Amino acid sequence: MILNSIDIDHGRGKVYLVDTVALGNARAVACYLIVDSTGKVALVDTGYASSIDELLRSLATLNIGIKDIDWIVPTHLHLDHAGAVGHIAKGSKAKSKIVAHERAVKHLIDPSRLIASVKQVFGDYAESFGYPIAVEPEDNAIIGVSKGDEHTINLGSLELRCITAEGHAPHQIAVYINGSKPMLITADSVSMLYPDYPCYIPTTPPPSFDADEAIATVERLSSRLDVKMLFMPHFGISSEPDAVFNATREGINEWVGIIRQLLSEGYSHKAIEDRMVEHVKYKKSGIPPPPYIINSIRNSVKGIITYLTR
């Protein structure tokens, strides 16, 4: 469903917040639709493959069909962000071009290793995500962005700067839209902040989370870009970018420190997950997180443990 829209420079275009209702959970996973004043369309992230019908219904409320999508920008390949890329590319009948991190390109073309990795991490639960299908490069052009570089999409009157943003994953990009209120579609370079449980939770999943890279990305995005609004996948729009960036840095450092200490004291991985769920609950004055957020916490703990024991 479309939850919000923000004008870009009084009529040059709009950014729409689309709730993908991931795995039946409202306000958990967002993607962002950018439409310029001439009707050119870019979709940043797609949600799970299992959410594609919800996504397409949302676009239909704006009279946008799958064949109207000019650009698809998967910020990274985790299935809550990019599970439906191949499905949408196929449905676009070769119209959509794709911009992704260069390390993501081969997995868009052949997602078999990605699928195997997801099954290894999530087991049978992975079935609920749906699975990606291959993008055919002879049908849909794919542009890879090298680490430390960027690619600009000319979307009618708008320029979308796709900037590498490693750390959460080694193949992540963010999208910057300049204007009177500069906007950044963050990908998972910032912490989760769910509207229904407002507490910053680091986005640090296995298997490739790197704390040093993640903090360096936050420093680079916050210091080199003039940003007034953040568009976050988990979840929503913030007009307080400094607060979000600071909370992200602090959260990564805090969680890495706590988990390192618990590992040194011999706690099992499951016990550490339980402790961090309680840690979040304590920060919320004893209010327990809902199940989908508990899953997010446990996944972030797994990623930090993997990082510390790599």
C-alpha positions in Angstrom: 0.0 0.0 0.0 1.1 3.6 -0.6 1.6 5.2 2.8 3.1 8.5 2.0 4.4 10.7 -0.8 6.9 13.6 -0.8 7.2 16.2 -3.5 10.5 16.9 -5.1 11.1 20.6 -5.7 7.5 21.6 -6.0 6.5 19.5 -9.0 9.6 18.0 -10.5 8.5 14.6 -9.2 7.5 12.6 -6.2 8.8 9.8 -4.0 6.2 7.3 -2.8 6.6 5.2 0.3 5.3 1.7 -0.6 4.6 -0.7 2.2 5.2 -4.2 0.9 3.4 -5.8 3.9 6.3 -8.3 4.1 5.3 -11.8 5.3 2.0 -10.2 6.3 3.6 -7.6 8.5 2.6 -4.0 7.9 5.2 -1.2 8.2 8.1 -3.6 8.2 9.7 -3.5 4.7 9.4 -0.5 2.4 10.4 0.1 -1.1 10.4 3.5 -2.8 8.8 4.6 -6.1 10.2 7.7 -7.8 8.1 9.3 -10.5 9.3 12.4 -12.4 7.0 15.1 -13.8 7.0 13.5 -17.3 6.0 10.1 -15.9 9.3 8.4 -15.9 9.4 5.7 -13.1 12.2 4.3 -11.0 11.6 1.6 -8.3 14.1 1.4 -5.5 13.9 -2.1 -4.0 11.1 -4.5 -4.7 10.5 -6.4 -1.4 10.3 -10.2 -1.2 9.2 -12.2 -4.2 6.2 -13.3 -2.1 5.2 -9.6 -1.7 5.1 -8.9 -5.5 1.3 -9.0 -5.7 1.0 -6.4 -2.9 3.6 -4.2 -4.6 1.8 -4.3 -8.0 -1.5 -3.6 -6.4 0.0 -0.5 -4.8 1.5 0.7 -8.0 -1.9 0.2 -9.7 -3.4 2.8 -7.4 -1.1 5.3 -9.1 -2.0 3.9 -12.5 1.5 2.5 -12.9 1.9 -1.0 -14.3 4.8 -3.3 -14.4 5.6 -2.3 -18.0 5.8 1.4 -16.9 8.9 0.9 -14.7 11.9 2.4 -16.5 14.5 1.6 -13.8 14.8 -0.9 -11.0 17.4 -0.2 -8.3 17.9 -3.1 -5.9 19.9 -1.5 -3.1 21.3 -5.0 -2.3 20.4 -8.6 -2.8 18.9 -9.6 0.6 15.5 -11.0 -0.3 13.4 -8.5 1.6 14.9 -5.8 -0.7 15.5 -7.6 -4.1 13.6 -10.8 -4.1 11.2 -9.7 -6.8 13.8 -7.9 -9.2 13.8 -10.7 -11.7 10.1 -11.1 -11.6 9.5 -7.4 -12.3 12.2 -7.3 -15.0 10.6 -10.2 -16.8 7.2 -8.6 -16.5 8.5 -5.3 -17.9 9.0 -7.0 -21.3 12.6 -5.8 -21.5 11.8 -2.2 -20.8 13.3 -1.9 -17.3 17.0 -1.1 -16.9 18.7 -2.2 -13.6 21.4 -0.4 -11.5 23.1 -2.4 -8.8 26.4 -2.8 -7.0 28.9 -4.5 -9.3 29.2 -7.4 -6.8 25.5 -8.0 -7.1 25.3 -8.2 -10.9 26.4 -11.9 -11.3 23.8 -12.9 -8.6 21.0 -11.1 -10.4 21.9 -13.1 -13.6 22.3 -16.4 -11.7 20.7 -16.3 -8.2 21.5 -20.0 -7.4 24.2 -19.2 -4.8 22.0 -16.5 -3.3 19.2 -18.9 -2.9 21.5 -21.6 -1.4 22.8 -19.0 1.1 19.3 -18.0 2.2 18.3 -21.6 2.7 21.4 -22.2 4.8 20.7 -19.2 7.0 16.9 -19.5 7.3 16.2 -23.2 6.6 12.6 -24.1 5.8 11.5 -20.5 6.8 13.1 -19.3 3.6 10.1 -20.7 1.6 7.9 -17.9 2.9 10.2 -15.3 1.2 9.7 -16.6 -2.3 12.7 -17.0 -4.4 14.3 -14.7 -7.0 14.5 -15.6 -10.6 17.3 -14.7 -13.0 17.5 -11.4 -14.8 18.2 -12.0 -18.5 20.9 -9.4 -19.4 20.0 -9.6 -23.1 16.5 -8.4 -22.2 17.1 -6.0 -19.3 20.4 -4.0 -19.3 22.2 -4.1 -16.0 24.6 -1.4 -14.9 27.1 -2.3 -12.1 28.5 0.4 -9.8 32.0 -0.1 -8.6 33.0 0.3 -4.9 33.7 3.9 -4.1 32.0 5.0 -7.4 28.5 6.1 -8.3 26.2 6.0 -11.3 23.6 8.7 -12.1 20.2 7.8 -13.5 18.7 10.5 -15.6 15.0 10.1 -14.8 13.4 12.7 -16.9 14.0 16.0 -15.0 15.5 14.2 -12.0 19.0 12.9 -11.3 19.3 9.8 -9.0 22.8 9.2 -7.8 23.4 5.6 -7.0 26.3 5.5 -4.4 28.0 2.5 -3.1 27.3 1.9 0.7 29.0 -1.3 1.8 29.0 -2.7 5.4 25.5 -4.1 5.9 26.4 -6.1 2.8 29.4 -5.8 0.5 27.1 -5.2 -2.5 25.0 -2.3 -1.2 24.1 1.0 -2.8 22.1 4.0 -1.6 20.2 6.5 -3.8 20.6 10.3 -3.4 18.2 12.8 -4.9 19.4 16.4 -4.8 17.1 19.4 -4.6 15.7 22.0 -2.2 15.3 19.2 0.3 18.0 16.6 -0.6 16.8 13.1 0.0 18.7 9.8 0.6 17.2 6.4 0.1 19.4 4.7 2.7 19.1 1.0 2.0 20.2 -0.8 5.2 23.1 1.6 5.9 21.1 2.9 8.9 19.5 1.2 11.8 16.0 -0.2 11.8 13.4 2.1 13.4 9.9 0.5 13.1 7.0 2.9 13.6 5.1 0.3 15.7 8.1 -0.3 18.0 10.3 2.9 17.8 13.7 1.7 19.0 16.9 1.8 17.0 18.0 -1.7 16.1 21.3 -2.3 14.1 20.9 -3.9 10.7 23.8 -6.3 11.0 22.8 -9.7 9.3 24.9 -12.7 8.3 26.8 -13.7 6.4 28.8 -10.6 5.3 28.2 -7.8 7.8 31.3 -5.8 8.4 31.2 -3.3 11.3 34.1 -1.2 10.1 32.7 -0.9 6.6 29.3 -0.1 8.0 30.5 2.7 10.2 32.7 4.1 7.4 29.7 4.2 5.1 27.6 6.1 7.7 30.5 8.6 8.1 30.8 9.1 4.4 27.1 9.5 3.7 26.6 11.9 6.6 29.7 14.0 6.0 29.8 14.2 2.2 26.1 14.6 1.3 23.8 17.4 2.2 20.8 15.3 3.4 17.5 16.7 4.8 15.3 13.6 4.6 16.0 9.9 4.9 13.9 7.2 3.3 14.5 4.0 5.2 13.5 0.4 4.3 12.8 -0.5 8.0 10.8 1.7 8.1 9.7 5.0 6.7 10.7 8.6 6.3 12.8 10.7 8.7 13.5 14.4 8.7 16.2 14.0 11.4 19.1 12.5 9.5 21.7 13.4 12.0 19.8 11.6 14.8 19.5 8.5 12.6 23.2 8.5 11.5 24.3 9.0 15.1 22.1 6.3 16.5 23.4 3.9 13.8 27.0 4.5 14.7 26.3 4.2 18.4 24.2 1.1 18.0 26.7 -0.8 16.0 29.5 0.0 18.4 27.3 -0.8 21.4 26.1 -4.2 20.1 29.5 -5.3 18.9 30.9 -4.5 22.3 28.2 -6.3 24.2 28.3 -9.4 22.0 32.1 -9.5 22.0 32.0 -9.5 25.9 29.3 -12.2 26.0 31.3 -14.4 23.6 34.4 -14.0 25.8 32.3 -15.1 28.8 31.3 -18.3 27.0 27.7 -17.6 26.3 26.1 -19.8 23.6 24.9 -18.1 20.4 21.3 -18.7 21.3 21.8 -17.3 24.8 23.4 -14.1 23.3 20.4 -13.7 21.0 18.1 -14.0 24.0 20.2 -11.5 26.0 20.0 -8.9 23.1 16.2 -9.4 22.8 16.0 -8.5 26.5 18.4 -5.6 25.9 16.0 -4.1 23.4 13.0 -4.8 25.7 14.8 -3.0 28.5 15.4 0.0 26.3 11.6 0.1 25.7 10.8 0.1 29.4 10.0 -3.6 29.5 7.7 -3.6 26.4 8.4 -6.8 24.5 9.1 -6.6 20.8 6.6 -8.2 18.4 7.7 -11.4 16.8 8.9 -10.0 13.5 11.1 -7.6 15.3 12.4 -10.4 17.5 13.4 -12.1 14.3 15.2 -9.0 13.2 17.1 -8.8 16.5 18.2 -12.4 16.3 19.3 -12.0 12.7 21.4 -8.9 13.6 23.0 -10.8 16.5 23.9 -13.7 14.2 25.6 -11.2 11.8 27.7 -9.7 14.6 28.7 -13.1 15.9 29.7 -14.1 12.4 31.7 -10.8 12.0 33.5 -11.3 15.4 34.3 -15.0 14.8 35.2 -14.8 11.1 
